[in-house]
Amino acid sequence: MATPEFWFVLVTVLFVGYFVLEGFDFGVGMLMPVLGRSASAEIAEKRRRVVLNTIGPVWDGNEVWLITAGGVLFAAFPEWYATLFSGFYLPLLLILVALILRICAIEYRGKIDDPIWRRRCDLGIGIGSWVPAVLWGVAFANIVRGVAVDENKKVVSGLLDLLTPYALLGGATTALLFLFHGAVFVALKTSGDVHRDAAALTRRLALPATATTGAFALWTQLAHGKDWTWWLVGVAVAALVAAVVAAHAGREGWAFLGTTVTIAGAVVLLFASLFPAVLPSTLDPAWSLTVENASSSEYTLRVMGWATVIVAPVVLGYQAWTYWVFRRRLSVADIPQSIGLAR
């Protein structure tokens, strides 16, 4: 637990957890306008509340994975953290603002019983879901591809330099993959008309999600991958195809497992392609940040290791219990007439 390699693996695991769990949160937020449509304003509102309540008990816990990943980066790889957050300042700021907007919209949506207020909150939820879903893909594609890091470990490229074809494909991949992941999750967690529409939506999203994910995984492997990472490409694509087949068969549980494996495989592929670098330099490979030159001292890593051993099982156990408690499906019939303090 005192080696930089261990903490690199842990950062990978934390981002796997974040993108798997927050991925369907983003997907649900992006799909609310579609799955919340109805000829009746009253039914449309109830449908939107059903969709939002599928993530209501868990969305804030899912965000803890990002906070933990950021904390581990700060403590275990301070050079990586400093260079990354300064060089990617604007994209990461946009992600942060979007996440704050989404948090406020979800928390305050049901505090005022007014249709205009709720529409504005729904807009905030949509923006707060779309922006991170796209920008996370753009950011990680640039991390793997490398940026202009100089001899002082400072990123000297601008925002437009991050918008390369590979990075834009990464953004499209995460957005479409999270959309599909979210649609499968809603189908898994609902019954009635919302379930039927979510299941139909998974079939429409299957082709674009599979095409972009396959193209991005293949490009990553050919340009940045290693000989042994080919199997990760195969696992990610095969799991997504299996998810599509399961979704068409109405097996939402297996479909959700497939999208989960796909997202996990894609994240592991990115980090495996990156290793042993953590932020490659396109100016001079000697200026790249690696797990060795960007990590903290051995003593710091050892202390963090003991803290992780003590705290991690408690957090994982509590989150697993939360998902178990709120496991049943929801429908429009479960939504009360008066919005009250409901989300």
Secondary structure per residue as TSV (DSSP state, phi and psi in degrees):
chain	resnum	aa	ss	phi	psi
A	1	M	-	360.0	-4.5
A	2	A	-	-101.6	10.6
A	3	T	S	-102.2	146.3
A	4	P	H	-60.3	-33.1
A	5	E	H	-62.6	-39.8
A	6	F	H	-60.6	-43.0
A	7	W	H	-73.8	-27.7
A	8	F	H	-64.5	-42.8
A	9	V	H	-63.2	-40.3
A	10	L	H	-65.2	-40.3
A	11	V	H	-59.7	-41.4
A	12	T	H	-59.7	-46.4
A	13	V	H	-61.5	-41.9
A	14	L	H	-64.2	-40.6
A	15	F	H	-73.0	-30.5
A	16	V	H	-60.5	-49.5
A	17	G	H	-60.3	-41.1
A	18	Y	H	-64.9	-48.6
A	19	F	H	-71.9	-31.8
A	20	V	H	-67.4	-47.8
A	21	L	H	-80.3	-47.5
A	22	E	H	-74.3	-20.1
A	23	G	H	-60.4	-45.4
A	24	F	H	-75.2	-25.0
A	25	D	H	-60.5	-48.4
A	26	F	H	-59.7	-44.3
A	27	G	H	-60.6	-42.3
A	28	V	H	-62.5	-44.2
A	29	G	H	-63.0	-38.6
A	30	M	H	-70.8	-28.0
A	31	L	H	-93.3	-6.9
A	32	M	H	-53.8	-45.2
A	33	P	H	-63.2	-31.4
A	34	V	H	-78.5	-48.7
A	35	L	H	-79.8	-9.4
A	36	G	T	-98.8	13.6
A	37	R	-	-84.5	142.5
A	38	S	-	-165.2	154.1
A	39	A	S	-67.1	-26.7
A	40	S	S	-96.5	127.8
A	41	A	H	-61.8	-36.6
A	42	E	H	-66.7	-44.7
A	43	I	H	-68.2	-38.2
A	44	A	H	-60.9	-41.8
A	45	E	H	-64.3	-41.8
A	46	K	H	-65.3	-37.4
A	47	R	H	-64.6	-42.0
A	48	R	H	-63.4	-37.3
A	49	R	H	-70.0	-34.7
A	50	V	H	-61.6	-48.1
A	51	V	H	-60.5	-46.0
A	52	L	H	-67.7	-35.5
A	53	N	H	-72.6	-12.6
A	54	T	T	-64.3	-29.5
A	55	I	T	-108.4	-1.7
A	56	G	T	-51.8	-45.0
A	57	P	T	-79.8	-10.9
A	58	V	T	-124.6	-16.3
A	59	W	H	-61.8	-39.5
A	60	D	H	-70.9	-33.4
A	61	G	H	-67.1	-33.1
A	62	N	H	-64.5	-32.0
A	63	E	H	-70.2	-18.1
A	64	V	H	-60.8	-29.9
A	65	W	H	-61.9	-37.0
A	66	L	H	-69.4	-43.0
A	67	I	H	-60.6	-42.5
A	68	T	H	-65.8	-42.4
A	69	A	H	-61.2	-42.7
A	70	G	H	-63.7	-39.4
A	71	G	H	-65.0	-40.4
A	72	V	H	-66.4	-41.5
A	73	L	H	-58.7	-45.0
A	74	F	H	-62.6	-41.5
A	75	A	H	-85.4	-40.2
A	76	A	H	-89.0	-32.7
A	77	F	-	-132.5	69.4
A	78	P	H	-61.6	-34.8
A	79	E	H	-67.3	-41.5
A	80	W	H	-62.3	-46.7
A	81	Y	H	-59.1	-48.0
A	82	A	H	-65.6	-45.8
A	83	T	H	-67.9	-41.6
A	84	L	H	-64.8	-47.7
A	85	F	H	-76.0	-22.0
A	86	S	H	-83.6	-40.8
A	87	G	H	-73.6	-30.1
A	88	F	T	-107.7	33.3
A	89	Y	H	-58.6	-50.7
A	90	L	H	-66.8	-48.8
A	91	P	H	-59.7	-41.9
A	92	L	H	-69.3	-33.4
A	93	L	H	-65.6	-41.2
A	94	L	H	-62.6	-39.9
A	95	I	H	-62.8	-45.0
A	96	L	H	-62.1	-45.8
A	97	V	H	-62.8	-41.6
A	98	A	H	-64.2	-40.4
A	99	L	H	-65.4	-40.1
A	100	I	H	-64.1	-42.3
A	101	L	H	-60.2	-42.5
A	102	R	H	-66.1	-42.2
A	103	I	H	-59.0	-49.5
A	104	C	H	-63.1	-40.3
A	105	A	H	-65.4	-42.0
A	106	I	H	-67.5	-45.1
A	107	E	H	-68.5	-35.1
A	108	Y	H	-104.1	1.0
A	109	R	T	-58.6	-41.4
A	110	G	T	-94.7	8.7
A	111	K	T	-81.3	-23.0
A	112	I	S	-124.8	122.9
A	113	D	-	-85.3	76.7
A	114	D	-	-145.8	126.4
A	115	P	H	-59.5	-38.8
A	116	I	H	-64.8	-42.6
A	117	W	H	-60.6	-44.2
A	118	R	H	-67.3	-36.4
A	119	R	H	-63.8	-39.2
A	120	R	H	-66.5	-39.7
A	121	C	H	-65.4	-40.1
A	122	D	H	-61.8	-37.5
A	123	L	H	-63.4	-41.8
A	124	G	H	-63.2	-39.5
A	125	I	H	-64.2	-40.8
A	126	G	H	-64.6	-49.3
A	127	I	H	-62.3	-42.9
A	128	G	H	-69.0	-10.0
A	129	S	H	-101.8	-42.5
A	130	W	H	-66.7	-45.5
A	131	V	H	-60.3	-52.3
A	132	P	H	-64.7	-36.6
A	133	A	H	-59.3	-37.3
A	134	V	H	-81.0	-48.1
A	135	L	H	-70.3	-28.4
A	136	W	H	-63.2	-40.0
A	137	G	H	-65.7	-41.3
A	138	V	H	-62.6	-43.9
A	139	A	H	-64.5	-47.9
A	140	F	H	-71.4	-31.1
A	141	A	H	-62.9	-39.6
A	142	N	H	-71.1	-33.4
A	143	I	H	-63.1	-43.2
A	144	V	H	-70.7	-43.1
A	145	R	H	-67.3	-33.5
A	146	G	-	101.0	151.7
A	147	V	B	-132.1	175.8
A	148	A	-	-79.4	87.7
A	149	V	B	-98.5	125.8
A	150	D	-	-90.2	-173.2
A	151	E	T	-67.2	-16.5
A	152	N	T	-95.3	14.4
A	153	K	S	60.0	39.9
A	154	K	-	-119.9	133.9
A	155	V	B	-79.5	121.4
A	156	V	-	-107.2	3.4
A	157	S	-	-86.6	160.3
A	158	G	-	-100.0	-178.2
A	159	L	T	-61.5	-43.9
A	160	L	G	-64.4	-26.1
A	161	D	G	-67.4	-19.8
A	162	L	G	-81.9	-14.8
A	163	L	-	-92.7	59.1
A	164	T	-	-84.6	163.3
A	165	P	H	-56.3	-40.7
A	166	Y	H	-63.6	-42.8
A	167	A	H	-67.8	-39.9
A	168	L	H	-65.8	-36.7
A	169	L	H	-64.8	-36.8
A	170	G	H	-61.6	-42.2
A	171	G	H	-64.7	-42.0
A	172	A	H	-64.7	-36.2
A	173	T	H	-65.7	-49.5
A	174	T	H	-64.1	-39.1
A	175	A	H	-63.6	-48.7
A	176	L	H	-70.0	-36.7
A	177	L	H	-67.1	-40.4
A	178	F	H	-68.8	-35.6
A	179	L	H	-59.9	-47.9
A	180	F	H	-64.6	-44.3
A	181	H	H	-58.3	-44.2
A	182	G	H	-67.4	-40.8
A	183	A	H	-63.5	-41.2
A	184	V	H	-63.9	-40.3
A	185	F	H	-64.5	-43.4
A	186	V	H	-63.3	-42.2
A	187	A	H	-62.0	-35.6
A	188	L	H	-71.0	-32.1
A	189	K	H	-101.0	0.8
A	190	T	B	-128.5	168.6
A	191	S	-	-137.8	170.2
A	192	G	T	78.8	-149.0
A	193	D	H	-64.7	-38.3
A	194	V	H	-63.4	-42.1
A	195	H	H	-61.4	-45.1
A	196	R	H	-60.8	-44.5
A	197	D	H	-70.0	-37.5
A	198	A	H	-65.6	-40.4
A	199	A	H	-63.4	-40.5
A	200	A	H	-64.6	-36.6
A	201	L	H	-67.8	-34.8
A	202	T	H	-60.3	-35.5
A	203	R	H	-70.2	-33.0
A	204	R	H	-75.6	-29.9
A	205	L	H	-85.5	-13.1
A	206	A	H	-59.2	-49.9
A	207	L	H	-65.4	-53.3
A	208	P	H	-62.2	-37.0
A	209	A	H	-65.5	-42.4
A	210	T	H	-68.0	-41.9
A	211	A	H	-64.6	-48.4
A	212	T	H	-68.3	-40.5
A	213	T	H	-63.8	-44.3
A	214	G	H	-63.1	-42.1
A	215	A	H	-65.3	-43.4
A	216	F	H	-67.9	-41.8
A	217	A	H	-62.7	-42.4
A	218	L	H	-66.4	-43.1
A	219	W	H	-62.0	-43.2
A	220	T	H	-60.3	-44.8
A	221	Q	H	-66.2	-45.1
A	222	L	H	-68.9	-36.1
A	223	A	H	-90.9	-32.4
A	224	H	H	-134.0	-8.4
A	225	G	-	-77.4	175.3
A	226	K	-	-115.4	169.5
A	227	D	G	-58.0	-40.2
A	228	W	G	-81.5	-9.5
A	229	T	G	-85.4	-1.7
A	230	W	H	-59.0	-34.5
A	231	W	H	-66.8	-28.1
A	232	L	H	-67.2	-39.1
A	233	V	H	-60.7	-45.5
A	234	G	H	-62.2	-42.9
A	235	V	H	-63.9	-46.2
A	236	A	H	-62.3	-46.9
A	237	V	H	-70.1	-42.0
A	238	A	H	-63.8	-39.9
A	239	A	H	-65.4	-36.2
A	240	L	H	-70.0	-40.4
A	241	V	H	-62.3	-42.1
A	242	A	H	-62.7	-37.7
A	243	A	H	-64.4	-40.7
A	244	V	H	-63.2	-44.8
A	245	V	H	-63.1	-43.8
A	246	A	H	-65.1	-39.4
A	247	A	H	-64.1	-41.0
A	248	H	H	-64.4	-30.1
A	249	A	T	-86.0	-0.9
A	250	G	T	78.4	17.5
A	251	R	-	-99.2	78.6
A	252	E	H	-64.4	-34.8
A	253	G	H	-61.1	-46.1
A	254	W	H	-68.7	-35.3
A	255	A	H	-64.0	-41.9
A	256	F	H	-65.5	-38.7
A	257	L	H	-60.9	-40.1
A	258	G	H	-64.3	-45.3
A	259	T	H	-67.2	-32.6
A	260	T	H	-63.3	-46.6
A	261	V	H	-64.5	-37.5
A	262	T	H	-62.0	-49.5
A	263	I	H	-62.7	-43.7
A	264	A	H	-61.9	-44.4
A	265	G	H	-64.0	-38.1
A	266	A	H	-66.8	-41.9
A	267	V	H	-66.1	-43.8
A	268	V	H	-62.9	-38.0
A	269	L	H	-60.1	-43.2
A	270	L	H	-63.2	-47.6
A	271	F	H	-70.0	-36.8
A	272	A	H	-66.8	-37.9
A	273	S	H	-66.5	-30.9
A	274	L	H	-75.1	-41.2
A	275	F	T	-58.2	141.1
A	276	P	T	-86.9	2.0
A	277	A	E	-76.2	157.6
A	278	V	E	-117.7	-21.0
A	279	L	E	-156.1	94.4
A	280	P	-	-66.8	147.5
A	281	S	B	-99.3	129.1
A	282	T	S	-84.0	-8.3
A	283	L	S	-85.8	-43.3
A	284	D	-	-158.8	121.4
A	285	P	G	-54.9	-28.0
A	286	A	G	-66.9	-20.5
A	287	W	G	-92.3	2.4
A	288	S	-	-67.3	147.9
A	289	L	E	-87.1	133.2
A	290	T	E	-124.2	172.5
A	291	V	T	-62.1	-24.4
A	292	E	T	-84.0	-49.5
A	293	N	T	-85.0	-3.3
A	294	A	T	-110.6	0.3
A	295	S	-	-92.4	164.9
A	296	S	-	-80.0	-179.2
A	297	S	-	-70.6	161.9
A	298	E	H	-61.4	-37.5
A	299	Y	H	-64.0	-43.3
A	300	T	H	-61.3	-43.9
A	301	L	H	-66.0	-34.4
A	302	R	H	-68.8	-43.5
A	303	V	H	-62.7	-42.3
A	304	M	H	-62.7	-34.8
A	305	G	H	-62.7	-43.7
A	306	W	H	-66.4	-38.5
A	307	A	H	-63.5	-38.4
A	308	T	H	-65.5	-42.9
A	309	V	H	-59.7	-36.4
A	310	I	H	-79.5	-44.5
A	311	V	H	-87.6	-39.2
A	312	A	H	-56.1	-47.2
A	313	P	H	-59.6	-35.8
A	314	V	H	-65.3	-46.6
A	315	V	H	-65.0	-45.1
A	316	L	H	-64.8	-40.3
A	317	G	H	-63.5	-42.7
A	318	Y	H	-65.7	-42.1
A	319	Q	H	-68.3	-38.6
A	320	A	H	-63.2	-39.8
A	321	W	H	-62.9	-39.5
A	322	T	H	-60.8	-45.4
A	323	Y	H	-64.2	-35.6
A	324	W	H	-67.7	-43.4
A	325	V	H	-63.2	-40.8
A	326	F	T	-102.3	44.5
A	327	R	-	-88.5	-16.3
A	328	R	S	-75.8	160.6
A	329	R	-	-77.6	154.9
A	330	L	B	-117.3	154.9
A	331	S	-	-145.6	172.4
A	332	V	G	-59.5	-31.5
A	333	A	G	-64.6	-20.3
A	334	D	G	-82.5	-10.5
A	335	I	S	-89.5	122.3
A	336	P	-	-68.6	160.5
A	337	Q	S	-64.5	-45.9
A	338	S	S	-87.3	129.6
A	339	I	-	-69.2	-33.9
A	340	G	T	50.0	-124.5
A	341	L	T	-102.2	12.8
A	342	A	-	-72.1	156.6
A	343	R	-	-86.0	360.0
